[in-house]
């Protein structure tokens, strides 16, 4: 009986937790206003951590981003350096759509990333091929970026597989 009650309580908590997600519209009036094409233009430095679902830091890294836009087409060329000495490169190709939303592609992104901006916030979702211990896993990212000033942006992304949160990426961007 106690086991059934525990399982039912856990199921309800998981169901309710899935319903309680933030909405991009909540940030419509937040300042300073984010202009993605302006912020991601030039060179940026970023520093971040990946934490597992218990909150333990699993990886620390820095990123140098070289970004440029031509019209509604942007390129974000990212060079990652991890604390263990490993390196990684990702080149995003972003397109601003007529309705103000954004699409993005990168070599390790499955399909297309979809995003939109309101106020000081950019939110997008994508599936990333993530190499772990010699295997590659498709992980879903729910990625939120918050402009703090004309030079600083904070980023928090949750990573899920089969709807289960496996970890988070936390980054701070600094525009040179």
N, C-alpha and C positions, 0 to 999 in steps of 0.2 A: 504494500500500500504506500509506504513512504517513497519507494523508488518511483512509482507511477506519479505521485504528487510532485516529486522533484523534476521528473521528465516533463510533465505538463507545465510546471512553472518556467522551466528553461525554454520550452517551445514558445510560450507566450512572450517571454522577455526578448527572445530572438526576433519574433514577428514584429513586436512593437519597435524594437531597435531599428529594424529595416525601414520602418515608416518615418522615422525621425531624422530626415536629412535636410540639410540647409538648402535654401533656394536662391538662385542668382538674383532674383528680383529684390531680395532683401537688401541688396547692396546698391540699388539704383541711385541713391543720393549720397553715398559714401564718398568722401574726399580724401586725397586729391583724385581727380578723375584720371583713370588709366587710358592712355592712348597706346595700344599695343605696338603700333608701327613706330611711334616715337620712342618708347622705352626700350624696345628690342631693336635698337639701331646703334651701331658702334660696338665697342668692346665692353663686355661685362665680366665680372668675376663672381663666382658663386661658391658657397661652402655648405656642405650638407652631411647628413647622417642618414643611414638606413637603420631602422629599429625593427626587431621582430615583434610578434604579437604580444610578448610580455613586456615590451618597452626597452629591451636590452639593445644597446648599440652594436650592430653587427658589422657595419662598414662606415668609414669616414672618407670623405672625398672632397676635392675641389674641382671646379670647372672654369675654363676660360671659354667664353662665348664670343664669337665674331658674328655680328648680325648686320644684315642690310635688307632694305626694301626697295623694290622698283615697282611703283604703283601699288597694286594690291597683292603683290607676290613678295614674300619674305623668305630669307634663308637664315637659319640659326645654326651656325657651325660650332658644335660643342666638343671640347677636348677635356675628358675626365682624367683625373689623377687620383688613385686610391691610396690610402694609408699603407697598404701592403706592397706598394710599388707598381701595381698593375695599371694599365692605361686602357681607355676606351674612347671611341669617337662616335658621335651621332650627329647627323645633319638633318635638321628639320626643314621642310619646305611648307610654308604656310600660305594660305590664300584667304584674303578677306572677301567674304561673300557679299552680295548686294544687300542682304538683310542685316548686315553687321556681324553676322556669325563668322566663325573661322573654321577652316578645315586644315588638317596637317598630315604630312606623310614623312616617314623616315625609314631607313633600311631595316630596322628591327621592329617596326610597328606593323602589326597585322591590320590590313585594311587602312582605314582612314580615322584620324583623330577628329573629334567634333567639339567645338568650343564656342563660348560666347562671353562677352564682357558687359558688365554693368557697373557704373560708379567707379570704385577703385579696385574692382575684382574681376579676375578672369577665371573661368571654370571650363575644364575640358575633360573628356573621357577618351581613353584609348586602350588598346590591347598591345602589350609589349612582349616580344620574345626575350625572355630573361634566362641567360645561361647560369646554371647552378650545378657545381660539381660534375661537369662534363655532360649534363643534360640541358635541354632548352625547354622552358615552360612558358606557356601563354598566360600572362598575368593581366588582369584588368586593373587599370589605374583610374582613380577618381581624384583629379588634380585641381587644387584651388590655389590661386595666386592673389596676393593682396598688396597693392601699391601703398607704401608707407610715406614716401617722399619722392621727389623727382630722381633720386639716386638709389633708393632702397626698396626692394620688393621681398616679401616673405612668401614661401611656397610650402604647402603641405599636401601630400598625396597619399592616399590609402591604396594599398595593393591587395587585390583579392583573387582567389581561384575558387571556382564553383560557389561563389557568393560568400566564402569564408575569408575574413580579413587575415592576411598573413603578416602584414607589417606596414610601416609608414616611411615615407621619405620626407625629410624636413630640410629645406634649403633657404639660404638668404642670398639674394642677388645684390650686387653693388655695381652701379653703372660708373664707368670711369669718366 
